[in-house]
Amino acid sequence: MSSYKYTVWFSMLTIPLGFLAIRAGGGGHGTYFPLLAIFPFSLLGTFLNEEIPVFIGIIQLPVYGFLMDKFGTKKALPFIIAIHVIGMCTVFILKRDYFFS
């Protein structure tokens, strides 16, 4: 068994979760809450550049898995949750008009 168990699992989950989040957006006519909840740093990247958010979205979950593999679940998970929630809150505050329009 690979020593990077969580990295592999999160890498495999990235594509279906990304598809579901984009599908929920409905081409601009749906909701962006799944995208905000799953990939907050991808939405945060929209402030910087057009191409960066796709790259960030693809590597975000595998990086979470790598951190859990490298530092252990008990140490890394609270840090990952805190950073994820901070990212969600930041995007929500900066793009509030998109979520309520």
Backbone bond lengths (Angstrom), bond angles and torsions (degrees), N, CA, C in turn:
res aa  C-N    CA-C-N  psi(-1)  N-CA   C-N-CA  omega(-1)  CA-C   N-CA-C  phi
1 M - - - 1.451 - - 1.520 109.61 -
2 S 1.301 115.99 143.45 1.454 121.90 -178.60 1.529 110.90 -68.99
3 S 1.312 115.49 146.14 1.460 119.27 177.47 1.524 110.98 -79.84
4 Y 1.326 116.91 -6.64 1.459 121.97 178.09 1.525 110.71 -108.35
5 K 1.313 115.54 57.60 1.460 122.81 -175.70 1.531 111.98 -60.73
6 Y 1.321 117.57 -49.99 1.462 120.42 -177.16 1.528 111.94 -70.73
7 T 1.316 116.89 -34.22 1.464 119.95 177.44 1.521 110.07 -61.74
8 V 1.314 117.14 -43.65 1.467 121.16 179.34 1.524 110.46 -65.54
9 W 1.327 117.54 -46.22 1.466 120.86 -178.99 1.526 111.53 -62.82
10 F 1.324 117.07 -46.36 1.464 119.92 -178.79 1.526 110.99 -68.74
11 S 1.327 117.34 -31.99 1.464 120.04 176.01 1.519 110.39 -64.86
12 M 1.320 117.19 -41.03 1.460 120.70 178.99 1.526 111.89 -69.50
13 L 1.325 118.08 -28.95 1.461 121.41 179.69 1.525 113.34 -79.97
14 T 1.312 117.62 -19.01 1.458 120.88 -174.70 1.525 112.37 -60.10
15 I 1.321 117.84 -48.00 1.468 120.76 -175.94 1.537 112.21 -65.94
16 P 1.352 119.77 -50.39 1.474 116.98 179.36 1.530 113.38 -64.86
17 L 1.330 117.27 -37.43 1.469 119.08 178.53 1.524 110.97 -67.43
18 G 1.316 116.17 -38.69 1.462 119.60 176.56 1.517 111.68 -63.48
19 F 1.324 116.23 -42.31 1.460 120.34 178.06 1.526 110.68 -61.73
20 L 1.326 117.71 -45.05 1.468 120.90 179.68 1.524 111.69 -64.44
21 A 1.323 117.30 -39.90 1.458 120.57 -179.51 1.528 111.20 -67.11
22 I 1.335 116.64 -41.14 1.463 120.17 178.37 1.530 110.57 -69.30
23 R 1.310 115.53 -39.17 1.473 120.39 178.09 1.530 111.16 -61.93
24 A 1.328 116.98 -38.05 1.467 120.35 178.96 1.524 111.05 -66.65
25 G 1.346 116.09 -27.76 1.458 119.79 177.05 1.516 112.64 -66.21
26 G 1.306 116.87 -26.33 1.462 121.84 173.70 1.513 114.48 59.30
27 G 1.316 118.05 36.33 1.462 119.98 179.14 1.519 112.93 65.34
28 G 1.319 116.62 29.40 1.456 120.87 179.86 1.516 113.49 96.87
29 H 1.335 117.74 -5.89 1.457 121.23 -178.03 1.527 112.46 -107.18
30 G 1.307 117.10 4.02 1.460 120.96 -178.88 1.524 110.91 -109.92
31 T 1.309 115.14 -146.44 1.458 121.12 -179.19 1.524 110.00 -114.31
32 Y 1.315 116.06 144.33 1.456 121.30 178.61 1.521 112.25 -99.92
33 F 1.317 118.09 5.38 1.466 120.61 -179.49 1.527 113.47 -60.95
34 P 1.354 120.68 -41.15 1.468 118.60 176.16 1.526 112.50 -62.13
35 L 1.317 116.35 -38.57 1.460 119.77 177.27 1.523 110.65 -65.32
36 L 1.317 116.56 -40.35 1.465 121.07 177.21 1.518 111.09 -64.73
37 A 1.316 117.27 -41.71 1.465 121.11 -176.34 1.526 112.48 -72.76
38 I 1.323 117.87 -36.75 1.458 120.29 -174.90 1.524 112.13 -92.68
39 F 1.327 117.22 -41.46 1.470 121.95 -174.61 1.529 111.50 -126.38
40 P 1.336 119.18 64.59 1.465 118.82 -177.41 1.528 113.60 -65.72
41 F 1.327 117.74 -32.08 1.462 119.48 -178.09 1.522 111.48 -74.26
42 S 1.308 116.83 -23.67 1.454 120.43 174.20 1.527 109.83 -68.12
43 L 1.313 117.35 -43.17 1.460 120.56 176.20 1.520 110.94 -68.01
44 L 1.318 117.55 -35.45 1.459 120.80 177.33 1.520 110.43 -64.80
45 G 1.317 116.67 -31.84 1.458 120.96 178.31 1.519 113.75 -68.28
46 T 1.327 118.40 -15.99 1.459 120.23 179.02 1.518 111.99 -67.64
47 F 1.310 117.74 -16.96 1.459 120.41 175.88 1.524 111.32 -76.32
48 L 1.333 117.41 -20.49 1.455 121.36 -173.54 1.520 113.50 -96.25
49 N 1.334 117.25 -47.81 1.454 120.41 -169.93 1.516 109.30 -161.74
50 E 1.314 116.54 165.81 1.464 121.05 178.55 1.525 112.82 -80.84
51 E 1.341 118.55 -34.33 1.461 121.74 -174.66 1.525 113.20 -91.68
52 I 1.302 118.40 -24.84 1.465 122.12 -175.36 1.535 112.61 -61.71
53 P 1.338 120.62 -42.00 1.469 119.81 -176.61 1.526 114.52 -57.88
54 V 1.316 118.10 -35.57 1.463 119.97 179.36 1.519 110.14 -64.96
55 F 1.320 116.75 -44.98 1.464 121.28 178.76 1.526 111.11 -63.34
56 I 1.324 116.81 -44.02 1.463 120.65 179.84 1.523 110.28 -63.04
57 G 1.326 117.15 -42.72 1.458 120.68 179.36 1.514 113.08 -62.77
58 I 1.331 116.33 -35.86 1.463 119.97 -179.45 1.523 112.22 -71.76
59 I 1.331 117.47 -35.51 1.475 119.08 -176.06 1.522 114.56 -95.67
60 Q 1.330 118.59 -10.60 1.464 120.79 -174.62 1.527 113.08 -58.81
61 L 1.304 118.06 -55.65 1.468 120.57 -177.17 1.526 112.53 -67.49
62 P 1.347 120.19 -41.60 1.469 118.23 174.56 1.533 113.41 -60.72
63 V 1.321 117.08 -33.25 1.474 119.39 176.17 1.532 109.92 -66.76
64 Y 1.316 117.43 -40.64 1.467 119.90 174.87 1.528 110.40 -57.99
65 G 1.327 116.54 -45.75 1.459 120.82 178.94 1.519 112.15 -62.73
66 F 1.329 116.81 -40.72 1.463 120.50 178.50 1.527 110.88 -63.02
67 L 1.319 116.69 -42.10 1.471 119.58 178.13 1.532 111.22 -62.56
68 M 1.333 116.04 -39.34 1.467 119.43 178.58 1.526 110.78 -67.73
69 D 1.318 118.20 -37.91 1.470 121.29 177.74 1.522 111.49 -68.94
70 K 1.310 116.81 -40.56 1.462 120.81 -173.96 1.523 112.61 -75.84
71 F 1.325 117.38 -42.34 1.462 121.19 -173.70 1.517 114.18 -107.53
72 G 1.309 117.87 -3.29 1.459 121.45 -178.52 1.514 111.15 89.90
73 T 1.290 114.98 149.71 1.459 120.51 -176.02 1.522 112.04 -65.92
74 K 1.312 117.00 -41.08 1.469 119.37 -176.77 1.523 112.62 -65.74
75 K 1.327 117.40 -32.39 1.457 120.12 179.30 1.526 112.05 -85.23
76 A 1.310 117.32 -41.18 1.462 121.02 -171.85 1.525 113.35 -82.62
77 L 1.314 118.34 -34.77 1.466 120.38 -173.73 1.528 113.82 -60.74
78 P 1.336 120.42 -45.78 1.468 118.47 176.92 1.531 112.73 -61.26
79 F 1.329 116.83 -37.64 1.462 121.09 177.50 1.526 110.59 -65.36
80 I 1.315 117.47 -44.74 1.470 121.78 -179.80 1.523 110.42 -63.20
81 I 1.316 116.96 -43.80 1.467 120.54 179.58 1.525 110.34 -62.94
82 A 1.328 117.03 -43.72 1.469 120.58 -179.60 1.527 111.17 -62.98
83 I 1.320 117.46 -46.77 1.463 121.00 179.44 1.534 110.74 -63.88
84 H 1.324 116.49 -39.68 1.467 121.09 179.83 1.536 110.30 -64.21
85 V 1.318 117.34 -45.30 1.468 121.03 -179.78 1.526 110.38 -66.02
86 I 1.328 117.66 -39.35 1.464 120.54 177.19 1.526 110.04 -62.70
87 G 1.322 117.05 -42.03 1.465 120.53 176.46 1.516 112.09 -62.38
88 M 1.336 116.89 -42.22 1.465 121.13 178.50 1.527 110.96 -61.93
89 C 1.325 116.39 -45.94 1.469 120.54 -179.07 1.522 111.25 -65.06
90 T 1.320 117.13 -39.97 1.460 120.94 179.35 1.523 111.06 -62.61
91 V 1.314 116.74 -47.17 1.466 119.86 179.39 1.519 110.19 -65.13
92 F 1.306 117.58 -40.73 1.458 121.21 -178.96 1.523 111.00 -62.45
93 I 1.325 116.94 -41.00 1.460 120.59 179.65 1.528 110.68 -69.36
94 L 1.329 117.48 -43.03 1.457 120.76 -176.86 1.522 113.73 -74.47
95 K 1.321 118.24 -29.79 1.469 121.93 -177.42 1.522 112.05 -117.47
96 R 1.306 116.94 32.41 1.459 121.70 -176.62 1.519 112.70 -57.26
97 D 1.328 118.50 -37.70 1.455 121.29 -177.68 1.536 112.67 -64.36
98 Y 1.327 118.13 -28.88 1.465 121.15 178.50 1.529 112.02 -72.23
99 F 1.313 116.82 -30.92 1.460 119.53 -177.96 1.519 112.94 -82.57
100 F 1.326 117.47 -21.65 1.456 119.93 -177.36 1.524 113.85 -113.63
101 S 1.328 117.12 11.73 1.468 118.33 179.74 1.516 111.48 -95.43
